[in-house]
Amino acid sequence: MVSGMSLPAYWISNFISDIIKTYIPIGFIILISVFFDCNYPGVAEIMMIYPWALVPFTYVTSFMFKSETGAQIITLFFHFLIAGMLVPI
């Protein structure tokens, strides 16, 4: 590595930063839902644990692709597809 950082330290710091970055929009969503009085039971709790499922899943699936662009497009499409299918009617 150019910076001299060990591989486990790199991946752990990258994982932590990705988790933190996902909590920023989640915080805004929770604030907006409180501001507009659209609080649904359990939604805030699900949003708080969602990054702990999303980030590791994305890391694991990224190793299935040869190009970064293909991995990003397919993974984003998969996340939107699954999220759209799991929304209750």
Residue, then its C-alpha position, 0 to 999 in steps of 0.5 A: m500500500v502506498s500510504g503504509m496502512s495495513l489492509p485490515a485497517y484500510w477495510i475497517s476504516n472504509f467500513i466505518s466511514d461508509i456506515i457513518k455516511t449512510y447515517i447522514p441521509i437517514g438522520f435527515i429523513i427522520l428529522i423531516s418525518v418528525f417535522f411533518d408529523c409522519n411518524y410510523p411505528g418502527v420505521a426509525e428503528i429499521m432505518m437505524i439498522y439498515p446500514w449494518a445490512l446494506v454496507p456488508f452486502t454491498y461489499v460482498t457483492s462487489f467482489m463478483f464484478k470485474s469493473e467498478t462501474g458495472a458493480q455500482i450499476i448492478t448493485l444499485f439496480f438490485h437495491f432499488l429492485i428489492a426495495g421496490m418489491l418489499v414495499p407493502i401494498 
